[in-house]
Amino acid sequence: MTRFIKSINEVLDSFDVAVLDQWGVLHNGSVPYPHAAEAIAMLQSHGKHIIILSNSGKRAALNLQRIADMRLPVEYVSDVVTSGEALRDDLLSSRLVINGKTPRTIFPICGASGDADVWRGDASAIQLTDTCDDSVDCIMLMGLPDGSSPEAQDDTFKTAAALNIPLICSNPDKTSPRAGGLVVSPGALADRYAEMGGRVIWYGKPYLPVYEAVMRCCPGIMPARFLMVGDSLEHDIAGAQHAGFSTAWVRGGVHADAFDGSEHVSQLVSITEELAQQKGAQLPDYSLDTFA
């Protein structure tokens, strides 16, 4: 059974490491949620190791800067793990193998023109190309500009599918919350490539490699002592459960509309059970309206 709580304060003894999602938990993509900074400070004051885990194709340092720009207390954050960073590390360490080899020539699709520069600058083993042709080992779908449509890369995808080029999606999210509502995320485009017959390799929540990257930040701590705080049952919660983490589900993020006007515990239980079944997740250990 899910335990419905009002604050993470109520379960501090149940975990050593707080793994915090960004969008839908700390901020809406534009501004931080009220009291998120205080909640981070509270966790730090109780000796918790704080890790930010994000389905972002960007490097960890870029995400840390984004959090700092929102005036969240990054000095209390122990580590930032992004799907893009985990992918980069696995490529450079040859943990990721496709068709018998580690990809080295990559066609990137980015949310901003500078997102791929870090690969050109400090990952000499990886060559990025502006042309999608038979020299490419894989497409790296890292991010999308806000306002993108699922059809944005159709021409590239048709060429790639014909050449049997696999696509690595380092952000499986289908949508992401913004101040004005939800926007299309890379996962939606990866689904479209799969529908065209292309092979998609998913990297990020809910897939195990990013949780393994989190655990490498805290060697020696048992998985159950990691608490994943996230708003997506499909990604944050289901993935963390697969990794053996404890889970705290924030209802006020991507699933907020499902709880509109529902305050009685019996209603919360019913909706939670229905959504968990729909999203392929077990019931979360804890649930709260907002992180802070």
N, C-alpha and C positions, 0 to 999 in steps of 0.2 A: 504494500500500500504506500502511496505517496503521502508524505507528511507535508501539510500546508503550513508554511511559516511566514512571518511578517518581515524577518530580517535574518541575514546570515549570522548575526550575533547569536542566534538561538542554537546553532550547530557548530560552534567553533571547535569543540573538542573532537569532532568527527573527521578532521582533515589536517594535514600539514602543509599542503600546497594548494593554493587557490589558482585555478586555471580559468581565466576570464576571457570570454568572447568580447569583441569590440562592438560591432554594429548590433543594436538592439539590446545591449547590456550596459555599455559605458557611454555610448553616444548614438545619435541617429544619422551619422555620416556628416553632419554639419555642426552640431553643438553637443556638448556633453549633457547627459541627463542630470536633473537636479540631485545633488548630494552624492554623485558618483565619486567625486574627489574625496569626500569625507569617508566613504565606505572603503576606498583603497587605503587611506591612512589608518583606518581602524584595523584592517587586516594586518598591516605592517606593524602596528603597535602591539598586536598579539603574537608577533613572531612568525607570521605566515610567509612562506615563500610565494611571491606573486608572479605568475606567468601570464602574459597576454598571448592568446592563441587566435589567429585570424585566418580565414580563408581569403588571403590576399596574395596575388601573384607578385607583389612588391617585396623587396628585401626587408628584413626586420628593422634595420636602422631607419628606413623611410617611414615605416609604421610608427616607430617610437617617436620620430619627429612630429608626425601628425597628431599623436596623442599629446605631446608637449605643446603644440600649437593651440590645442583646445584647453590648455591650462589645467590638464590633469597632472597629478603629482608623479611624474616619471621617475623621480628619485627613489620612490618606493617599489618600483617594478624591478624584479630580479632579472627577468628574461622576457624577450619577445620572440615568439615562434610563429612564422607565417608559412603557409603552404608553399609560397615561392622560395623562401629561404630553405625549407626542408628539401624541396626539389633540387635546388642548386647544390646543397651539400651532398645529396645522394648521387647527383650527376658527377660531381668532382671526385667523389670517393668510389665511383663505379658500383654503388649499391643498386642503381637502377639499370636494368638491362632490357633492351627491346630488340627482338629479332637477333638475339645472340650477341649483341654488343651494346655498349653505352653510347647514346646519341651524342654526337659532337657538332654536327652542322644543323642548325635550328632556324626555322622561320618563326619569328615572334609576332604575336598579336597583342598589343598593349593598350592600356587605358590612356596613356599619355606618351608623347614622343620620347621623353627622357627615361621612361621606366626601364628600357633595355640597356641603357648606357652602363649600368653597373656590371652587366655581363661582359660588355666589350672592354671595360676598364680593368677588371681584376679576376676574370675567369678565362685565362688565355687558352685553356684546353677546349673551350667552347667557341665555335664560330657562328655568329649570327649573320643571316643573309636576308636581303630585301626581296629575293626572288623565290617563289615557290615552284621548284622544278625537281627533276629526278636526282639532284645532288643533295637534297634535304633528307636528313634522318628522321625528323619529326617536326610538327608544328607545336609551338609552345603558346597556348592561349593563357595569357597572364592577366588581362584586364580589359575593360571596355570603357570608353567615355560615357558619362551619364547621357541618357537620351538615345542610346544605341537601340537598334531593332534586332530581333533574332535573324533577320535576313541580311545583316550588314556584311557578312563575309561569304555570301553564297558563291560568288565567282571563284574566290580562292578555294573554297571547300570542294567545288566541282572538279577543279584541277587536281587537288590533293587526293580526293577519293579515287579518281581515275588512275593515279600513280601509286595507290595503296600506301600513302604516307600516313603514319599514325599521328594522332593529336594528343598531346598531354595538356589536360585542363588543370591548371594549378589553383583554380577557384571554382569548386563545384556548385556554389550557390546559384540558384536560378533567379532569385530576386534579392535585392538588398534594400533595407529601409533608408529613406532620406527624409528630410524635414517635410517635403511635400507629398510623401507617399513612397511606394515601392518603385525601384528601377530595375531594368533587365541586367542580370549579371552573367558572367561567362558560362556558367553551367547550362544556361538556356541555349547558347550557341553550340556548345559541345553536344547537347542532345540533338540539335539540328544536323550536325555533322554525322552523328551515328545514324540518323534517319536516312541520310544520303548514302549510307553504306560504308562510311569511314570508321576506322578503329579508334576508340577513345580510351585513353588511360587517365583515370581520375586521380588527382593528387590534392589532398586536403581533407578536411572533415566531410564525411564520416570515415574516411579511409585510414587504415592503421598507421602508415608511415609518419604522419604528423604527430600522432600521439606517442610514437616511439621517439620522435625528436624531442617532445616535451619531457619524457622520462629520462632522456640523456642529460637534461639540465639538472636533474636531481637524482644522481645514482644512489642506490641503496634504499630509496623510499619505495615502499610497496604500492602497487597501482591503486589499491582501495583507499590510500591516504591522499590521493589526488582528488580534488573536488572540481569538476567541470561545471562552470556557471555559464549557461548559454540560453538563447531564446529559441533556437531551432531544434525541434524534436528529431527531425530527419538527419540533421548534420551534427550539431553539438552533442545532443543527448545520446542518440543511437551510437555514434562513433565512440564516445567516451565509455559507454556501457560495454562495447566490444573490446575496448582496451582494458577493462576491469576497473575503471575509475568510478568514484561516487559522482552523483549528478544532482545539480540544482537547476531547475527549469524556470526561467523568467517568462511569465505569461504576457508581459507588456510589450514584447518585441514583435516578431514577424507573425505571431498568432494572436495578436491583441484583439482583432475584430471578432474572433470566435467567442470571446468572453465579454463582449459589450453588454453591459447591464446585468451580468451574472456576479453575484456577491455571496450567495449562500454556499456553504461548503458542499452540500449535496450537488449543486449545479457545477461547481468547480471539479468535483470528482468525476461526474458524468462526462463533461466536455473533455477533461484530460484523458480519460480512458478511450473515448472515441477518437481523439486526435492521435494518441499514441498508436492505436491500431492502424489508423490510416497511414501514418508515417513510418511504420515498421520499427517502432521503438518499444522497449519495455517501459513500464511506468517509471518515471524519475524518482529518485530517493526523496527529493524535496522539491517544493514548488513555492514561488513567491511572485507577487505582482510585479515588482521592479527590484533591480539589484540593490538600490539604495532609496 
